[in-house]
Amino acid sequence: MRAILVEQFGGPDVLRLRDVPLPQPQPGEVLVRVNSAGVGPWDAAQRQGRFGTELPYIPGFECAGTVVGKSGDDAGFHDGEPVYGYIGMGGAYADYVACRPDRLAPVPMALALWEAGALPVDLLTADAGIHDVLAVQRGQTVLVTAAAGGLGHLAAQLAIHVGAHVIATAGRDHHNFVHKLGVTDVIDHYEADWPQRVREIAPDGVDAALSTVSATTTDAVAATRDGGAVATPAPGGEIPPGRRVQLLRYQGPMDGRRLARLAPILDEGTVALIISARFDLEDAPAAHTEVERGHTRGKIVLSVNDD
Ligand SMILES: NC(=O)c1ccc[n+]([C@@H]2O[C@H](COP(=O)([O-])OP(=O)(O)OC[C@H]3O[C@@H](n4cnc5c(N)ncnc54)[C@H](OP(=O)(O)O)[C@@H]3O)[C@@H](O)[C@H]2O)c1
């Protein structure tokens, strides 16, 4: 089968299209024919060697595709069923991947297979941040930073759905995009002292914040009221002395059941996945170059197979 293989760490050019053996599912694993795979900044970090992944490896934390043969029978997935998931720390940039069934969920009706592969990591991470870590409630004021990005555009929509008053940050070029997600108050996070702009809207500070990128975490703390909390899945950020704000670090869960529970909000149109760029599998280096620019709007997806 075709796969992108990383044989040495480095820049995007280390992503090479290779012919590799079909993965052999371990007992209990499901074989999936990959249709689409998401591209995120974590893929670039791994390619640079920052996760200590053993070489060689096939990248791709998330994908959508169809179950092959009887491999999903024990888990209740049937031959040809469209599934998607946050499958692990690699394997999705390939024609086929073997993965744990508890990381997979049926693809919601609202999503096409070509786009669904780009959703699981950021949707699960946004959902965990808004609902579990921050436990956002109706009527609270919530800050979502970098709200145009993969994680941010989903988190903003989830927080609006809860009934929170959402204040978002984004670069100027992305303000209209973030307004269209339903956010009224959008602040430029490249403006010096942007937390002060947040406090012009919420004078005591926001109740809770999801800082989706490292660069905004310390400022998100500044924009949060004493007694409030900032959650982030990204490294970095600190709490200045004297501030009573919790900084809650967390990871997105690789959880197929949670993904399945989230299907209704996609099918009802409460949360929309926005794809800004689509690349063929062999163009993975260009997809990584794009994600490393750091200004992704919504998500980037790799098209692996069209059937
Ligand atoms: N640990 C986990 O489980 C987990 C899961 C998901 C994500 N993450 C991490 O969370 C982070 C965000 O992920 P993502 O998928 O949302 O990434 P992404 O889509 O690549 O984020 C792109 C956004 O980052 C914003 N940005 C770039 N530089 C910025 C800066 N200096 N200040 C403010 N905003 C800036 C850009 O906004 P503008 O262009 O508008 O400035 C852009 O819209 C990454 O570090 C990722 O690895 C971790």
PDBQT file of the ligand as one rigid body, heavy atoms in Angstrom, charges set to zero:
ROOT
HETATM    1  N1  LIG A 401      -2.415  17.787  23.607  1.00  0.00    +0.000 N 
HETATM    2  C1  LIG A 401      -3.493  17.584  22.866  1.00  0.00    +0.000 C 
HETATM    3  O1  LIG A 401      -4.240  16.677  23.124  1.00  0.00    +0.000 OA
HETATM    4  C2  LIG A 401      -3.783  18.545  21.752  1.00  0.00    +0.000 A 
HETATM    5  C3  LIG A 401      -4.869  18.347  20.899  1.00  0.00    +0.000 A 
HETATM    6  C4  LIG A 401      -5.150  19.307  19.919  1.00  0.00    +0.000 A 
HETATM    7  C5  LIG A 401      -4.318  20.418  19.791  1.00  0.00    +0.000 A 
HETATM    8  N2  LIG A 401      -3.236  20.542  20.616  1.00  0.00    +0.000 N 
HETATM    9  C6  LIG A 401      -2.332  21.693  20.496  1.00  0.00    +0.000 C 
HETATM   10  O2  LIG A 401      -3.098  22.880  20.544  1.00  0.00    +0.000 OA
HETATM   11  C7  LIG A 401      -2.484  23.866  19.716  1.00  0.00    +0.000 C 
HETATM   12  C8  LIG A 401      -3.516  24.393  18.718  1.00  0.00    +0.000 C 
HETATM   13  O3  LIG A 401      -3.932  23.355  17.848  1.00  0.00    +0.000 OA
HETATM   14  P1  LIG A 401      -4.760  23.740  16.551  1.00  0.00    +0.000 P 
HETATM   15  O4  LIG A 401      -5.151  22.489  15.877  1.00  0.00    +0.000 OA
HETATM   16  O5  LIG A 401      -5.804  24.724  16.885  1.00  0.00    +0.000 OA
HETATM   17  O6  LIG A 401      -3.615  24.475  15.690  1.00  0.00    +0.000 OA
HETATM   18  P2  LIG A 401      -3.773  25.386  14.408  1.00  0.00    +0.000 P 
HETATM   19  O7  LIG A 401      -5.067  25.150  13.734  1.00  0.00    +0.000 OA
HETATM   20  O8  LIG A 401      -2.545  25.188  13.588  1.00  0.00    +0.000 OA
HETATM   21  O9  LIG A 401      -3.742  26.862  15.012  1.00  0.00    +0.000 OA
HETATM   22  C9  LIG A 401      -3.700  27.883  14.096  1.00  0.00    +0.000 C 
HETATM   23  C10 LIG A 401      -4.100  29.170  14.756  1.00  0.00    +0.000 C 
HETATM   24  O10 LIG A 401      -3.058  29.596  15.662  1.00  0.00    +0.000 OA
HETATM   25  C11 LIG A 401      -3.105  30.997  15.720  1.00  0.00    +0.000 C 
HETATM   26  N3  LIG A 401      -1.808  31.588  16.066  1.00  0.00    +0.000 N 
HETATM   27  C12 LIG A 401      -0.633  31.362  15.478  1.00  0.00    +0.000 A 
HETATM   28  N4  LIG A 401       0.329  32.110  16.064  1.00  0.00    +0.000 NA
HETATM   29  C13 LIG A 401      -0.287  32.838  17.031  1.00  0.00    +0.000 A 
HETATM   30  C14 LIG A 401       0.164  33.806  17.973  1.00  0.00    +0.000 A 
HETATM   31  N5  LIG A 401       1.450  34.196  18.041  1.00  0.00    +0.000 N 
HETATM   32  N6  LIG A 401      -0.732  34.337  18.816  1.00  0.00    +0.000 NA
HETATM   33  C15 LIG A 401      -2.020  33.966  18.757  1.00  0.00    +0.000 A 
HETATM   34  N7  LIG A 401      -2.506  33.068  17.878  1.00  0.00    +0.000 NA
HETATM   35  C16 LIG A 401      -1.645  32.512  17.029  1.00  0.00    +0.000 A 
HETATM   36  C17 LIG A 401      -3.515  31.435  14.336  1.00  0.00    +0.000 C 
HETATM   37  O11 LIG A 401      -4.396  32.511  14.473  1.00  0.00    +0.000 OA
HETATM   38  P3  LIG A 401      -4.232  33.860  13.610  1.00  0.00    +0.000 P 
HETATM   39  O12 LIG A 401      -3.758  33.470  12.244  1.00  0.00    +0.000 OA
HETATM   40  O13 LIG A 401      -5.613  34.417  13.641  1.00  0.00    +0.000 OA
HETATM   41  O14 LIG A 401      -3.237  34.670  14.353  1.00  0.00    +0.000 OA
HETATM   42  C18 LIG A 401      -4.221  30.233  13.714  1.00  0.00    +0.000 C 
HETATM   43  O15 LIG A 401      -5.596  30.454  13.411  1.00  0.00    +0.000 OA
HETATM   44  C19 LIG A 401      -1.265  23.186  19.080  1.00  0.00    +0.000 C 
HETATM   45  O16 LIG A 401      -0.136  23.460  19.877  1.00  0.00    +0.000 OA
HETATM   46  C20 LIG A 401      -1.631  21.716  19.160  1.00  0.00    +0.000 C 
HETATM   47  O17 LIG A 401      -0.484  20.888  19.122  1.00  0.00    +0.000 OA
HETATM   48  C21 LIG A 401      -2.962  19.637  21.589  1.00  0.00    +0.000 A 
ENDROOT
TORSDOF 0
